[in-house]
Amino acid sequence: MGYIKDSYKELVEKVSWPSFSSLQSSTLVVMVASLIFALIVLAMDMSFEGLMGVIYKFLGNL
């Protein structure tokens, strides 16, 4: 039972929680980074799809 009390005391008294505006800006950064990463993965997927189509077309004509 002492572990739970100590954990609660640490969360309430020792942890510094971020402000709401800090959370908002961090959320925005994560959302933008996720969008950029998704677009990069999409571009890679489309380019590899095109490349594999060319390879298969070439190998099919042999």
N, C-alpha and C positions, 0 to 999 in steps of 0.2 A: 504493500500500500504506500510505502514511502516513495517508491519510484514514481508513482502517478502524481503524488503531491509535489515532488521535486520537479517533475516535468512541467506541470502546470505553472509552478512558481517561475521557472525559467522562461516559459512562453510569455507570461504576463509581465515580468519585471526585467528580464535581461535581453529579450529579442527586440531589435528595433524594426518596426514595421514601416514599409514605405508609405508615403502619402498617396492620396487618391490621384493627384495630378502626375506623380511619378509612375504609378501603375498604368495610367492612360497612355503616357508617352512610351512606356515599355511595350504595351500591347500594340501600339501603332508600329513600332519598330519590328516586332515579331510578325505582324500581319504583312508588312511590306516585304520583309525578308522572305517570308513563305511564298508570297506571290512571285517574287523574282526567281526563287528556286523552282517553283512550279513551271514558270515560263521557260527556264533553261532546260528542264527535263522534257517539256513538250517539244522544244526545238530539237533536242537530241533525238527524241523518239521519231519525229517526222523525218529528220535527215537520215537516220539509220533505216527507216522504212523505205525511203526513196533509194538509198544505196543498195539495200537488199533486193529491191525490185529490179534494179539495173543488173545486178549480178545474176539473179534467177532468169531474167530475160536472155542474158548473154549465154548462160549455161544451157538454157532450153533450146537455143539455136545451134548448138554444137552437133 
